Every structure is written in structure tokens, then in C-alpha cells.
Amino acid sequence: MVWGGEKIAPFKGVETTQDHIGESWELSAYPTKESVVANGPLAGRNIADLVREYKGALIGEKVYANTGDEFPLLIKFIDAKSDLSIQVHPDDAMAEKHHPGQKGKTEMWYVVDADPGAHLYSGLKESITPEEYEARIANDTITEVLADFQVKPGDVFFLPAGRIHAICGGCFIAEIQQTSDLTYRIYDYGRLGLDGKPRQLHTELAKEAIDYKVYPDYKTVYEPRKDEEVEVVSCQYFTTSVLNLDKPFTKDLSGLDSFLVVMCTSGSGTVSLASEAPTPEGKVSGKLTLPGTSPSGSAGSAHPGCPGSDSTDPAHAVPIRQGETVLIPACATAVTFTPDVMPGKTGHPLTLVTSCIK
């Protein structure tokens, strides 16, 4: 990617000769870009196939009733060495109007790391009309009316469809979004793409998509708390929380009726499930892992027919480290996260960003 950096591969512990890596699609069921199970009883199966087969047992009965065979979230790490284009995404209604069969894109950002002075744009800081928007694109002044934020690790921004935004150079981001790849590029600083040509702008579509309202603040304010789950975003498309752990933490999933995506942004540890019947085991591209059951003594049960139920290791716990993503199926009733670093020991606490649909 023209703006991609060199941080994703070392962050994930992946060796590659590829450079300018802008994104790692950690969990994706987007057509032609599906995550694929690498080992275990479901090896070779992609996430879209698993949703079609296991339905509500994998993603939740109420989720499946709403989204059907589509896995509803797309999970990424993003490394911006230079500024991304100024852009906006359509909502579901506009997506259906102009791109039948596709969804809009509401998303959020969790800042994993940031170079000194790194910043991003989110929303308008002063009111403009659609006509003023077009004029500012033409005279290169659109950034003057955007809300500009210096960022640090742990910062959170919620970006509903329609909000103008851009990740800028030096930002390393975890992104949670609807399963959609619809982006309207508004402004690209006059630079050329990798093919030596100006990249396409979507001025008219963006003009229709933009929410021109000015809001009091665009940054999510929350108080991090050690060894507690802190909810940072909740909308109809996803609910996301942050965990900073230096001791084991168990989350009750029995009333959730949803999958749980777990992104590890620092440290390492294990993920284990409370279950009477084995649950999925297998690794997927981006090391997406469908965990097996937890050590004996954990409470709870899994539904019969839970994906991967032919696994034979009832004491399995999946390791997780910085840069890895785990998918917990909806049939699990509890999950325990155990950091490798405990109180009194040196090392990084286990930091997790979790997402589900409530």
C-alpha cells in the first residue's frame, strides 16, 4: 500500500520479505478474502463455510437471525507510515442504494501504538455545506475544517458511517468494523498511487454520504482499569471492551448469545473455555484461533453440535500473544484469559480488545 509501514510483521512475529504492509485482516469473511483454518479438526475450512454450517452455534442465534450466513465483523490491524486519504463510508441504506447487496461501514479505532506527534482526523470541527465541501476539495483546504487529534496508545475513536476521517502517519491501529469494503476517497493530498497515477476520488458519493453535523467531541472518554472489563464502544453493529490483565480473568458468556473476537495488543497468555463438550480448535490466517476447552474445574457448558466438537483434548488452552486474534464461538459459556506475566514479575501485561454483538 502506498501509505503502509513496516510494523505489522514484527508486531505479529511474522517473517516476510513484503514491505509497505498497511493492513492485516485478522478475521474476515469478506468474499475472496476469507480467513482459513490452518490446523485442528476444521483445518482448511474458511470462516464463511463455518458460519454456513454451524450458524447460531458459532455466531449466536440472534446474530444469525439478523445477518444470516455472513460473518458480520471485519477485524484489522492497520499500520500507517504516512497519511491515509481523507475518506468517508456510507451507511447501510446508501450502500444498498448504490451498491446493491453490500453493507455500509460503521467502525472504531483502538490506538495500539503511536509515534511521537502522531495524529488522526475524526469528524468536522466547523459546519460546512455540501457546496463548501466540494470547494474545499478543489482548493486543497478540506483538512482545515476537520477535527485533529494527537494520539497515544489506548485512545479510542468511534466512527459511525458518514463521519469524515483519516488515519495519519505514525498511527498503529486495531480496527473493528462491519463486514464491508466500501470506502469513498475524498482527498488524497495530490499524491500518486503505486502505478504512478492519481488515485480515484469519489467526490459525489462522499458528498451524499457525509454527516455534516458538528459534534462536541469525537474521542471516546473512558477510564482504564486493571483486571476489569471496560466497555468503550456499544452500537448496533458491535460492542467492544478493553482488558488490561496481570492476573486471570473469567468472563461469563452464558447470556451473551454472540461470538467473541479477542485481539491481543500486548503481552501473552492463554485463552481457555468453560465447556462440557469440546469446542473449536484451529488456527486461521492472522492466527485466528478457535479455542478448545478449558482445563478441568471450569464451570459451564457448550451446546451439542458446537463447531469442532470432534476435538479430543478436553484440557486444551490456546496460547495468545501480541498480534494474534482469537474467535470464541457463541456455544461457549465462559472464557478465562490467563496472562503469562503475573503480579511481581517483569514483562508486559496482557492487553486484549474484545468485540461481540449484543
FENJO-V373048 format. One record per residue. PHI is phi as a letter, one per 20 degrees, with the letter a starting at -180 (999 if undefined). D_LAST is the distance of its C-alpha to the last C-alpha in whole Angstrom. Layout:
phi: (PHI;PHI)
d_last: (D_LAST;D_LAST)
This chain:
phi: (999;f;d;f;d;c;e;f;f;f;f;e;m;d;e;b;e;f;c;l;e;e;b;d;e;f;b;b;d;f;g;m;c;f;f;c;f;e;b;n;f;d;g;n;e;e;f;f;f;f;f;f;e;e;l;f;f;e;d;o;f;f;f;f;f;e;d;m;f;e;f;e;c;c;d;c;d;c;d;d;f;c;f;f;f;f;b;b;d;f;e;f;f;f;f;f;f;d;c;g;n;d;e;f;c;d;b;b;c;d;f;f;b;b;f;g;n;f;b;b;d;b;n;e;e;b;f;c;e;g;f;f;g;f;f;f;f;f;d;m;c;f;f;f;d;e;f;d;c;f;c;b;g;n;f;c;c;e;c;f;g;o;e;f;a;a;e;d;g;n;e;d;c;e;d;d;b;f;f;a;c;e;c;d;e;e;b;c;m;m;e;d;f;f;e;n;d;g;f;f;d;c;f;f;f;f;g;f;f;f;e;e;f;e;d;f;b;d;e;f;e;b;d;f;c;f;m;c;e;d;f;d;b;b;b;f;e;a;c;c;c;c;c;d;d;c;b;g;c;d;d;f;d;f;d;f;l;b;f;c;e;c;d;e;d;a;m;b;r;c;c;c;d;e;a;e;d;g;d;f;c;r;d;c;g;n;l;f;c;e;f;e;f;e;g;f;o;f;e;o;b;d;f;g;n;f;g;n;f;e;f;d;d;f;d;f;c;e;f;c;c;g;n;d;c;d;d;e;f;f;f;f;d;a;c;d;d;d;f;f;e;d;g;n;d;e;p;e;g;e;d;c;d;d;c;b;c;d)
d_last: (34;37;34;33;34;35;33;30;32;34;30;29;32;33;37;38;40;38;38;36;33;30;27;26;23;21;19;20;20;22;25;28;26;24;23;26;26;29;30;29;29;27;29;30;27;24;21;21;23;21;18;21;22;19;17;14;15;15;11;10;11;9;8;12;13;12;13;16;18;17;15;12;13;16;17;21;23;25;29;31;35;35;34;31;32;31;28;25;23;22;20;19;21;24;23;24;27;28;27;26;24;22;19;19;18;16;16;16;19;19;23;24;28;30;34;36;36;33;31;29;28;25;26;29;31;34;34;35;36;35;39;39;36;38;41;40;39;42;44;41;40;36;35;37;35;32;30;31;30;31;29;28;26;23;23;20;19;17;18;17;19;23;23;26;26;28;28;31;33;33;29;27;24;20;18;15;15;14;17;20;23;24;26;28;31;33;35;36;39;42;41;42;40;41;43;45;44;42;38;37;36;33;35;35;31;30;32;30;26;27;25;29;27;28;25;26;25;23;22;19;21;20;22;22;22;24;22;19;15;15;12;14;11;8;9;7;8;7;7;10;12;16;18;22;23;27;26;24;21;19;15;14;11;13;10;7;8;7;10;10;13;15;18;21;23;26;27;27;26;25;22;22;20;20;22;24;24;24;21;22;24;25;25;25;26;25;25;22;22;20;21;23;24;24;28;29;28;24;23;20;20;19;19;23;23;20;21;24;25;29;29;31;31;29;29;28;26;25;26;25;26;26;25;23;20;18;16;15;14;12;15;15;15;16;17;20;21;25;26;30;31;31;33;36;36;36;34;30;27;24;22;19;16;13;10;6;4;0)
